[in-house]
Amino acid sequence: MSAACRAPHSTNRSRSRSRAALLGAGAAVAALTLSACGSGGTSGGSGNTNFVTGSDGIATAGKGERQDGPKLEGETLTGKHLDVADYKGKIVVLNVWGSWCSPCRAEAPNFAKVSKDLKGKGVQFVGINTRDPQKGPALTFEKEWKISYPSLHDPMGKLMLRFPKGTMNPKFIPSTIVLDREGKIAARSQQALNEEKLRKMIDPLIAEK
């Protein structure tokens, strides 16, 4: 399965100048807008995350060495208010995706299947839909791939910028972060996931006492 995609960077000076003018609103949001996705398994910025990254591109942090997840709340694609903090006590799988993203389409059936399989085991999936200015394409995506869990609508990528330094690179779409039952960041992947890798991120947390 393809790890991820990245929007091409132009070497043309005029395009660079116009791009710079268009994205002068802020370096962080500009970085998010410039790149669609990147290859998996690469660190998402500096910062002491205590992550150990395996050869499969999945980074994990041991119990007692995890950072708190960020405050994530807002309106879902269906217009409801969602606060991830309300799921404390459950394992929360956060998947950052966009309807325009080919690797997101590749991994969507795996997320649909695993989320249903684990629904009764204290695992809650939450999507973070990004860079879809309008909800229509994202809702069509969810219907097509039978995604039954909610997704926060984050068209400007502001929620992604709330993650602790080093835990989330806003240039990498899709990305998946798993929070343990205490709301701490336990695992991360910056690539499209097959079913085996997705379960590999979640199963050890289900087994934790």
N, C-alpha and C positions, 0 to 999 in steps of 0.2 A: 504494500500500500504506500502511496506517495506520502512522504513525511509532511510536507507543507508547500505552499507556493509563496513567491515573493514578487511584488510588483516591480517591473523593470525600472532601473534608474537611468534617466536620459543623460547623455554626455553633451547634448546640444546646449550652448550657452544661453540662447534666447529662451529656450524652454526652462532652463534652470532659473533664469531671472524672473520669469513670469510665475514659476512655481514658488519661488521665495517670496514674491510679493503677495501671492494668494495665501500663503501659510504663515504670514507674519504675526498671527494672533497669539502665538505662544509656542515655545520650543517643544514642550511635552506633547501638546495636541498635534503639532506639526509632524513630529516623529511618528505618531500614530497614523496620520493621514498618508504619509509618504510611502509606507511599506504595507503591503497587504498581509504577507505571511513570510515565514522563514523556515529554514531547515530545523528539524527537531533536535533536542538534546543539547542546545546551546544555552549558556547561562543568560538569564534575563536581567542584565545589568549587575553592577557591583552590590555588595552588601553581604553581611554575615548571616546566611540563611540556614547553616548547618545541614544543607542538602548534600546527599551522596548520590551521584548520578551513575546509573548502571549502563552497561553497553547497549541496552534497549532504549536509552534516552529517557527513562523514567527516573526522576529525582525524588528521593524520600528523606524525611527527617525523623529521627528516632523519638520515641515518647520522652518528654522532658526536655527536648531540644527544639521544640516547635514554636514558631511565632504565631501570635494571634492573627486571625483573618481580619480583613477590613470591615467597616460598616458598609453593607450593601443593601440598599433599599431603593424602591422606585416603582414605576408603573410597568406592568407586564404588557406583552403584546396584545393581550385581551382586555387591557384597560383596568386591571385590578392592581391594588397596592400590594407589594410583597416586600417583606423584611427578612433577610436570610437569618437574622438573629432568632427569629421565631422557631427555627429548626434546631436550635441548640439541644443537645441530647441525642441527635441523629447524626449519622455520617452524611455530609453534604458534598455532592459532586457538582462542581461548577464548570460548565463548558462554555467557552467563549467562541462564538460562531457568527457567520454572516451568510445570507442567502446567496451572495455573489461568489462565495469561496468554494472552489472545487474540492479540496480536501475535506471541507465540512460536509459536503454531500457524500463523500466516500465513507466517512465515519458515522454518519447519521443513523443508518440501520442498526449499527452496533449499540449506539446509545439508546435507541428506542427499545431494543430487545433487553439489554441488561437492566435498564431502569424498571421495566415491568417485572423482570425476574426477581429483583431485589426489593421491590416495593414493600413487602411484608417483613423485611429484615432490618428495619431501622435505617434505611438508606434513602435519602431524598436528592433527586437530581434537580438542578436549576440551571437554565441557560442564561447567558448574557449575550444578547443579540447586538452586534456592533456594526457600525457603518452602513446600516440600512436606514436612510433618511425617512422613508415611508414604511409603515408596518405591513403593507400589502404583500410584498415579495417574501417577507419573513413568515407571515402567516401561511402563505402558499407552500413554502418550504416545510413547515411543520406538518401541514396536512398531507403533503406528498410522502413524507418519511414516517408518518404516524408517530410524531413526537407528542407524548401526552403530558409531560411535565411543563411547568411554567418557565417562561423566559423573560427576564428584565429587558426592556428596550433601552439600549445605550448607544444611540446613533453617533455621538461624538467621542465615545470611548472614555468618558469621565470616570466611570466605575473602575475600569481597568487601572487607572492611575492611582487608585486608592490602595492598591496592594503594597505591602511592605517592600522596601527597596531590595531588589535582587530576586523577588519571588515571581514576578510577572513582567514579561517583556511585551509592551503593547504593540510591538511590530509583528508578533507571532500569532497568526490566526490559522487554524484553531489552536487553542490552548485549553488544558484541563487542569484544575486544581481540586484536590480532595481535602476537605476539612474533617478533622476527627470529631468525636462527640462533644468536645469542649470548645469547638469552634476554632481550633488551631490548624495551621497549614501543615499537612502530613505528607502530601505527595503532589508532584507536578509533572506534566508532560507538555511539551511545546511542539506537538506533531499530531497528525491524524492517527487515531487509535483503532486497532482492530479489537475484536471482542476479548481476546486473550490478554492483551496489554491493559485494557480497561479494567478487567476483573483483577489483574495483578495489582493495580493501584488500590482497589477497594477491599479485597478479601482479607488482607492482614489487619485492617482496621475493624472489620466485623469480628475478627477473632480476639481483638484486644479486650481486656477486662479493666 
